[in-house]
């Protein structure tokens, strides 16, 4: 069907929270990010477009590996410049909610990249729907999330 942007995404998150609550698994957080933001972030940091996917696969390792290992792989194996890797590192360590969205909307580098702005705006909309659905406290906007977007 036809829906307003991010409504189905927020509904999926609501369903997941209902399932996890019914299973009574205890405390949990659902991490979210946006592919357009990730691509825009790479562009703003100086990663060539043909290296976005390989850089993304390296960033995806941050949940298991420390930043220094991820940085080294980006530079030595993926061909990302040290400066670009350091700029990426500034972003992928960020997580939060609406306050992070507002910070990113004012970010000098990201605000110049259309994909990044579109991604941040989409996350802003998603978080607004999550607040309406009463699940915002279960959602974490995490710039290091690079899979399942």
N, C-alpha and C positions, 0 to 999 in steps of 0.2 A: 504494500500500500504506500500511500504518500503521507509522510509525517513531517512535522517541524524538525529541524536539525537537533540531534542529540536526545530526542524523546525516546526512541527505541533503546538507545544506549543506557539511559537512566532507568528505563523500565527493566532492562536486563539486570542491572545492578540491584534494583529493588527485589527482583525475584531471587537473586543469589542471596541477599541478606535474609529473606524470608526462609529459604532453605537452610542456611547456616544456623539461624535462630531455632528452627524446628529440630535440627540435629543436636542442638545444645552443645556445641563444640567449645564454648568458652569465648574468650576475647579474640577478635580477629579484625583485620583491616583489609580492605580491598584497594589495591593500588591502581591508579589510572594515569594515562598519558595520552598523547595524540600523535599519530604518525606525521601529520603536517608540521606540528611543532618540532618534532625530532629532526625532520629533514631541514626545516628552517633554521634550527639551532646549528646543525652541521654547516649549512651554508654561511650563516653569520660568523662562524668560527673559522671559516676559510678552508673547509674540506671540499675538494672537487666533487661534483655531482656523481661521477662514476665510482667514487669511494664511499658513498652514503651507506649502502647495504653492508659492506664489509666492516665499516666503522660501527654500524648499528649492532652487528653480531658481537663485536668486541665490548661495546658498552653494556650489552646484555649480561656480561659476565660479572658485573659489579655486585650482584647479590651473592656471589660466591668467592670473589677475588678482591683484594684491596686495590685502591685506585692506582698505586704505583705499578702493579702488575698489568693492569688494563692499559695504562698509559704506555708502558714499554711495548706491549703487543701492538697498539695502534701505530706507534712510530716504526718499530722494527719489522713487523709482519704485514701491516696494512698500508704502509707508506704515507701516513699522516704526518705532517710537519710537527715538530715539538711545540711550536707556538699554537698551532690549531689544537693539538691535544691538550695543552694547558688551558686554553679557552673553554674547550668542552668540559674539562674537569671542574671549572667554576660553576657550570650549569648542572651537571649530572649529580652533584652532591646536594642539590636543592630538593626539598619536598615540603608540602604544606597543604594549604587550602586556598581560600579566596584571597588572603593577604599575599600569597605567592603570585597568584594570577595578576593582581594589581601591580605588584613589583615588576613582573615580566612585561606587562603592557607599557610600562614606562622605561624599559631597558633600552639603552641607546643602540646597541647592536641589533637586538631582535626586532625593534620597531621599524627597522629599515628593510626587513625581509618579509615579503607578503605571506609566504607559507607559515612562518613563525607566528605572525599576527593572527592568521586564520586559525591556527592550532590553539593559541591561547584563548581566543574568543570562543572557540568550541568548548574548551575545558571550562571556561567561565559559565557558559550556558549549561553544561552538564552539571556543574556544582550547584547552580541555581535550582535545577530540577531535583537534584538529590536532596537539597534542603526542603523543597516542597513535599517530597516523598518521606521526609523524616529520617533519612539515612546518611546525612552529610557527615555525621560523627564517625561513620564506618568507612569513609572514603578518604584516601590519601593521594593527592596529586604528587607524583614522583617522577622527576625528569630523568631518572636513570632507567625507568621501565622502558624496555625496548622490544618486548615481544607481546604477541597477542593484542596488538593495537587495532 
